[in-house]
Amino acid sequence: MSRFYDMSVEISGYDPAKAKEIRAAAEAEWSFDDWWSGADEPGESMHASAQGNLSGGESEEAFTERLSLAVWRANGGYCSVAVDATYLENLPYETHMLDETDYVRLIQDNAGRGGT
């Protein structure tokens, strides 16, 4: 069973000389794109997000471990890897619907403003 997610990652405290390798390692684990980062100095952070599927029963925690390990290997040591996992298949939502009373109120309130 696969589950559809939006994964966002923030990586900070990494070796700036290894930024390309870190991005490549992260992209090998998830289809991250549209990277952006702060100034090229130690302690900076880089961010990316992408949507995809966790499959084979992999949990969000297991994904975070897999991604972190790949980033740490590419960095040659520890750096901070923060993952925001948003499960997209069952998001909370609200339904909004107007009735005829609302129609009359809005038409009257907007008369003369180009409304019908």
Backbone as a chain_set.jsonl record, in Angstrom:
{"seq": "MSRFYDMSVEISGYDPAKAKEIRAAAEAEWSFDDWWSGADEPGESMHASAQGNLSGGESEEAFTERLSLAVWRANGGYCSVAVDATYLENLPYETHMLDETDYVRLIQDNAGRGGT", "coords": {"N": [[0.836, -1.176, 0.0], [0.568, 2.202, -0.839], [1.061, 5.569, 0.256], [0.155, 8.934, -0.202], [2.148, 11.795, -0.014], [3.279, 15.113, 0.92], [6.475, 16.082, 1.243], [8.628, 18.086, 3.047], [11.841, 19.39, 3.459], [14.355, 20.629, 5.612], [17.645, 21.408, 5.779], [20.37, 22.002, 7.767], [23.421, 23.459, 9.083], [25.373, 22.12, 7.659], [28.262, 21.154, 5.671], [29.17, 23.623, 3.525], [30.678, 23.178, 1.22], [29.86, 20.736, 0.426], [27.323, 20.916, -0.565], [26.139, 20.349, -3.115], [26.435, 17.56, -3.263], [24.909, 16.795, -1.09], [22.348, 17.647, -1.827], [21.984, 15.972, -4.07], [22.035, 13.467, -2.821], [19.758, 13.636, -1.183], [17.798, 13.926, -3.156], [17.956, 11.44, -4.321], [16.596, 9.924, -2.529], [14.032, 10.995, -2.375], [11.839, 12.82, -4.492], [12.821, 15.531, -4.444], [12.805, 18.962, -5.376], [13.345, 22.288, -6.688], [15.114, 23.684, -4.894], [16.103, 25.913, -2.296], [18.19, 28.232, -0.587], [20.014, 29.847, 2.113], [22.612, 32.296, 2.585], [25.897, 31.345, 1.4], [27.455, 30.042, 3.751], [28.874, 28.541, 6.725], [26.471, 26.89, 8.729], [24.287, 27.714, 7.385], [21.041, 27.132, 5.835], [19.274, 24.798, 3.768], [16.439, 24.235, 1.724], [13.737, 22.233, 0.519], [10.948, 20.79, -1.238], [8.57, 18.264, -2.122], [6.117, 16.195, -3.716], [5.047, 12.824, -3.279], [5.011, 9.22, -2.991], [4.955, 7.201, -0.093], [5.783, 3.92, 0.273], [5.306, 0.357, 0.651], [4.72, 0.123, 3.317], [6.34, 1.858, 4.681], [7.04, 4.107, 7.292], [6.584, 7.557, 8.318], [8.569, 8.207, 10.105], [10.518, 6.259, 9.553], [11.14, 7.017, 6.944], [12.283, 9.528, 7.486], [14.568, 8.718, 8.873], [15.907, 7.278, 6.842], [16.331, 9.299, 4.907], [17.85, 11.152, 6.414], [20.162, 9.646, 7.009], [21.242, 9.334, 4.412], [21.795, 12.022, 3.8], [23.622, 12.672, 5.87], [25.739, 10.95, 5.231], [26.5, 12.032, 2.741], [27.283, 14.538, 3.593], [29.412, 13.943, 5.176], [29.331, 13.811, 7.886], [27.481, 14.707, 10.871], [24.561, 16.749, 10.448], [21.791, 18.984, 10.781], [18.659, 17.654, 9.985], [15.515, 18.281, 9.149], [12.252, 17.15, 8.753], [9.148, 17.8, 7.365], [6.25, 16.159, 7.169], [3.421, 15.791, 5.286], [0.45, 14.242, 5.091], [-1.415, 13.664, 2.347], [-3.763, 12.431, 1.539], [-5.925, 12.393, 3.242], [-6.713, 14.933, 4.255], [-7.845, 17.426, 6.584], [-10.826, 19.282, 5.978], [-13.11, 21.936, 5.091], [-16.452, 22.444, 4.105], [-18.021, 24.919, 2.274], [-20.988, 26.625, 1.61], [-23.33, 28.636, 0.016], [-26.672, 29.923, 0.439], [-29.954, 30.8, -0.94], [-30.723, 33.049, 0.494], [-28.27, 34.179, 1.153], [-27.488, 34.785, -1.434], [-29.32, 36.821, -2.167], [-28.645, 38.773, -0.236], [-25.906, 39.267, -0.871], [-26.072, 40.129, -3.531], [-27.582, 42.453, -3.236], [-25.894, 43.932, -1.517], [-23.763, 44.361, -3.219], [-24.712, 45.788, -5.338], [-24.448, 47.899, -8.087], [-21.71, 47.726, -8.252], [-20.753, 46.486, -10.43], [-21.725, 43.968, -10.293], [-24.193, 41.374, -10.863]], "CA": [[0.0, 0.0, 0.0], [1.325, 3.449, -0.819], [0.351, 6.728, 0.786], [0.598, 10.139, -0.894], [2.654, 12.8, 0.922], [4.15, 16.226, 0.582], [7.6, 16.09, 2.178], [9.485, 19.267, 3.031], [13.05, 19.156, 4.24], [15.263, 21.729, 5.909], [18.947, 20.878, 6.174], [21.197, 23.11, 8.244], [24.657, 23.092, 9.772], [26.131, 21.215, 6.798], [29.463, 21.686, 5.036], [28.75, 24.259, 2.278], [31.402, 22.592, 0.093], [29.193, 19.476, 0.075], [25.914, 21.21, -0.84], [25.665, 19.618, -4.298], [26.362, 16.147, -2.922], [23.785, 16.634, -0.167], [21.125, 17.732, -2.641], [21.883, 14.755, -4.88], [21.696, 12.36, -1.921], [18.359, 13.798, -0.792], [16.977, 13.674, -4.338], [17.953, 10.0, -4.564], [15.659, 9.333, -1.57], [12.716, 11.58, -2.618], [11.943, 13.643, -5.704], [12.93, 16.945, -4.079], [13.225, 19.902, -6.411], [13.165, 23.686, -6.323], [15.891, 23.959, -3.685], [16.514, 27.282, -2.021], [19.031, 28.273, 0.607], [20.516, 31.139, 2.565], [23.962, 32.638, 2.116], [26.838, 30.225, 1.452], [28.329, 30.097, 4.915], [28.536, 27.467, 7.66], [25.28, 27.128, 9.52], [23.158, 28.06, 6.52], [20.099, 26.036, 5.654], [18.689, 24.623, 2.447], [15.078, 23.745, 1.827], [13.093, 21.724, -0.691], [9.762, 19.986, -0.976], [8.038, 17.545, -3.281], [5.08, 15.222, -3.412], [5.329, 11.47, -3.726], [4.386, 8.14, -2.23], [5.645, 6.266, 0.788], [5.189, 2.623, -0.038], [5.835, -0.797, 1.367], [4.488, 0.258, 4.746], [7.33, 2.736, 5.316], [6.45, 5.163, 8.109], [7.211, 8.871, 8.222], [9.798, 8.145, 10.906], [11.503, 5.47, 8.803], [11.578, 7.873, 5.848], [13.186, 10.54, 8.052], [15.844, 8.047, 9.141], [16.537, 6.966, 5.554], [16.784, 10.559, 4.319], [18.917, 11.708, 7.256], [21.364, 8.847, 6.805], [21.793, 9.697, 3.097], [22.351, 13.382, 3.913], [24.81, 12.619, 6.722], [26.824, 10.329, 4.459], [26.947, 13.005, 1.744], [27.92, 15.643, 4.312], [30.605, 13.46, 5.859], [29.126, 13.978, 9.321], [26.148, 15.134, 11.291], [23.963, 18.068, 10.263], [20.379, 18.923, 11.125], [17.736, 17.316, 8.896], [14.145, 18.368, 9.653], [11.29, 16.741, 7.731], [7.723, 18.021, 7.589], [5.512, 15.187, 6.355], [1.992, 16.084, 5.226], [-0.311, 13.167, 4.453], [-2.324, 14.403, 1.472], [-4.953, 11.68, 1.151], [-7.035, 12.536, 4.178], [-6.566, 16.22, 4.915], [-9.09, 18.027, 7.068], [-11.346, 20.308, 5.086], [-14.417, 22.476, 5.408], [-17.29, 22.723, 2.949], [-18.735, 26.189, 2.396], [-22.027, 26.715, 0.596], [-24.261, 29.731, 0.264], [-28.046, 29.639, 0.029], [-30.617, 31.893, -1.647], [-30.686, 34.227, 1.359], [-26.949, 34.769, 0.929], [-27.51, 35.341, -2.784], [-30.036, 38.101, -2.116], [-27.829, 39.696, 0.561], [-24.693, 39.65, -1.598], [-26.45, 40.892, -4.726], [-27.98, 43.786, -2.779], [-24.7, 44.604, -0.983], [-22.821, 44.663, -4.291], [-25.401, 46.469, -6.439], [-23.712, 49.072, -8.56], [-20.27, 47.439, -8.273], [-20.472, 45.626, -11.567], [-22.322, 42.659, -10.073], [-25.488, 41.2, -11.518]], "C": [[0.882, 1.241, 0.0], [0.434, 4.577, -0.331], [0.984, 7.986, 0.2], [0.925, 11.243, 0.111], [3.253, 13.997, 0.207], [5.229, 16.214, 1.663], [8.389, 17.371, 1.96], [10.678, 18.971, 3.915], [13.804, 20.459, 4.426], [16.548, 21.108, 6.443], [19.8, 22.057, 6.577], [22.429, 22.592, 8.963], [25.52, 22.14, 8.978], [27.375, 21.923, 6.258], [29.053, 22.293, 3.7], [29.457, 23.694, 1.044], [30.731, 21.308, -0.397], [27.731, 19.676, -0.328], [25.382, 20.419, -2.028], [25.501, 18.133, -4.002], [25.166, 15.872, -2.004], [22.474, 16.679, -0.932], [20.919, 16.451, -3.446], [21.475, 13.562, -4.014], [20.23, 12.438, -1.501], [17.431, 13.484, -1.962], [16.935, 12.195, -4.699], [16.943, 9.291, -3.645], [14.225, 9.805, -1.787], [12.869, 12.55, -3.774], [11.97, 15.148, -5.393], [13.376, 17.766, -5.276], [13.036, 21.322, -5.879], [13.849, 24.013, -4.986], [16.1, 25.455, -3.529], [17.298, 27.282, -0.717], [19.412, 29.7, 0.94], [21.893, 31.393, 1.975], [24.884, 31.434, 2.257], [27.841, 30.426, 2.578], [27.942, 28.971, 5.857], [27.32, 27.848, 8.499], [24.079, 27.537, 8.68], [22.178, 26.904, 6.464], [19.636, 25.992, 4.211], [17.361, 23.916, 2.621], [14.618, 23.211, 0.479], [11.828, 20.985, -0.27], [9.336, 19.308, -2.267], [6.975, 16.574, -2.789], [5.463, 13.87, -3.979], [4.665, 10.471, -2.804], [5.375, 7.444, -1.317], [4.986, 4.92, 0.53], [5.852, 1.53, 0.777], [5.67, -0.698, 2.865], [5.487, 1.149, 5.454], [6.614, 3.86, 6.063], [7.171, 6.486, 7.854], [8.544, 8.875, 8.977], [10.895, 7.373, 10.18], [12.021, 6.266, 7.608], [12.577, 8.915, 6.344], [14.55, 9.931, 8.351], [16.606, 7.77, 7.85], [17.103, 8.231, 4.908], [17.953, 11.143, 5.106], [20.228, 10.96, 7.055], [22.027, 9.192, 5.47], [22.45, 11.077, 3.147], [23.622, 13.365, 4.745], [25.99, 11.998, 5.997], [27.38, 11.313, 3.433], [27.689, 14.167, 2.394], [29.235, 15.222, 4.944], [30.523, 13.635, 7.362], [27.73, 14.48, 9.596], [25.822, 16.543, 10.807], [22.475, 17.899, 10.568], [19.542, 18.635, 9.878], [16.335, 17.289, 9.506], [13.182, 18.074, 8.517], [9.883, 17.087, 8.213], [6.983, 17.113, 6.628], [4.024, 15.515, 6.433], [1.3, 14.993, 4.426], [-1.44, 13.807, 3.664], [-3.629, 13.679, 1.151], [-6.151, 11.886, 2.063], [-6.894, 13.832, 4.967], [-7.897, 16.693, 5.484], [-9.544, 19.099, 6.072], [-12.688, 20.794, 5.609], [-15.16, 22.721, 4.107], [-18.059, 24.008, 3.227], [-19.749, 26.267, 1.263], [-22.982, 27.824, 0.985], [-25.648, 29.34, -0.217], [-28.654, 30.865, -0.64], [-30.65, 33.173, -0.814], [-29.351, 34.946, 1.208], [-26.874, 35.431, -0.439], [-28.153, 36.725, -2.77], [-29.197, 39.143, -1.379], [-26.621, 40.191, -0.231], [-25.003, 40.465, -2.844], [-26.817, 42.307, -4.311], [-26.778, 44.58, -2.287], [-23.759, 45.052, -2.085], [-23.49, 45.316, -5.496], [-24.619, 47.714, -6.812], [-22.213, 48.877, -8.594], [-19.919, 46.524, -9.429], [-21.033, 44.234, -11.4], [-23.645, 42.565, -10.801], [-26.612, 41.149, -10.524]], "O": [[1.844, 1.317, 0.764], [-0.786, 4.541, -0.488], [2.208, 8.089, 0.118], [0.11, 11.588, 0.967], [3.675, 13.913, -0.946], [4.929, 16.325, 2.852], [8.77, 17.699, 0.836], [10.544, 18.376, 4.985], [13.882, 21.286, 3.517], [16.535, 20.377, 7.433], [19.942, 23.013, 5.814], [22.477, 21.441, 9.397], [26.327, 21.416, 9.56], [27.513, 23.14, 6.379], [28.626, 21.558, 2.81], [28.903, 23.725, -0.055], [31.003, 20.847, -1.506], [26.98, 18.706, -0.423], [24.282, 19.87, -1.957], [24.532, 17.516, -4.443], [24.499, 14.845, -2.128], [21.591, 15.849, -0.714], [19.813, 15.912, -3.496], [20.659, 12.741, -4.432], [19.538, 11.42, -1.467], [16.394, 12.846, -1.778], [15.976, 11.741, -5.323], [16.49, 8.188, -3.953], [13.287, 9.094, -1.424], [13.969, 13.055, -3.999], [11.239, 15.931, -5.998], [14.205, 17.335, -6.077], [12.612, 21.513, -4.739], [13.225, 24.552, -4.072], [16.254, 26.176, -4.515], [17.087, 26.431, 0.147], [19.172, 30.629, 0.169], [22.283, 30.774, 0.985], [24.679, 30.593, 3.132], [28.945, 30.924, 2.36], [26.811, 28.488, 5.808], [27.175, 28.995, 8.921], [22.976, 27.689, 9.204], [22.451, 25.823, 6.984], [19.608, 27.01, 3.52], [17.176, 23.11, 3.534], [15.057, 23.68, -0.57], [11.662, 20.607, 0.89], [9.703, 19.735, -3.362], [6.941, 16.189, -1.62], [6.114, 13.776, -5.02], [3.86, 10.832, -1.946], [6.497, 7.135, -1.719], [3.761, 4.806, 0.568], [6.828, 1.76, 1.492], [6.392, -1.356, 3.614], [5.502, 1.208, 6.684], [5.696, 4.485, 5.531], [8.241, 6.516, 7.245], [9.521, 9.476, 8.53], [12.057, 7.777, 10.188], [13.208, 6.202, 7.29], [13.597, 9.157, 5.699], [15.577, 10.563, 8.107], [17.813, 8.002, 7.774], [18.232, 8.226, 4.418], [18.94, 11.581, 4.515], [21.286, 11.578, 6.944], [23.249, 9.329, 5.407], [23.535, 11.273, 2.598], [24.612, 13.988, 4.359], [27.12, 12.467, 6.133], [28.596, 11.419, 3.271], [28.621, 14.717, 1.807], [30.086, 16.067, 5.219], [31.547, 13.61, 8.043], [26.913, 14.655, 8.692], [26.69, 17.415, 10.761], [21.971, 16.776, 10.606], [19.699, 19.29, 8.847], [16.005, 16.392, 10.282], [13.277, 18.671, 7.445], [9.48, 16.72, 9.316], [7.076, 17.278, 5.411], [3.437, 15.517, 7.515], [1.538, 14.842, 3.227], [-2.329, 14.428, 4.247], [-4.52, 14.273, 0.543], [-7.28, 11.579, 1.68], [-6.949, 13.828, 6.197], [-8.955, 16.394, 4.93], [-8.723, 19.735, 5.412], [-13.317, 20.155, 6.452], [-14.567, 23.156, 3.12], [-18.671, 24.162, 4.284], [-19.422, 26.01, 0.104], [-23.391, 27.935, 2.141], [-25.8, 28.545, -1.144], [-27.962, 31.854, -0.88], [-30.608, 34.27, -1.37], [-29.304, 36.174, 1.142], [-26.277, 36.496, -0.594], [-27.591, 37.684, -3.3], [-29.057, 40.273, -1.848], [-26.343, 41.39, -0.261], [-24.269, 41.396, -3.173], [-26.407, 43.266, -4.964], [-26.648, 45.764, -2.596], [-23.026, 46.025, -1.91], [-22.89, 45.389, -6.568], [-24.187, 48.479, -5.95], [-21.496, 49.814, -8.945], [-18.886, 45.856, -9.4], [-20.844, 43.389, -12.275], [-24.158, 43.566, -11.3], [-27.772, 41.006, -10.91]]}, "num_chains": 1, "name": "protein.A"}
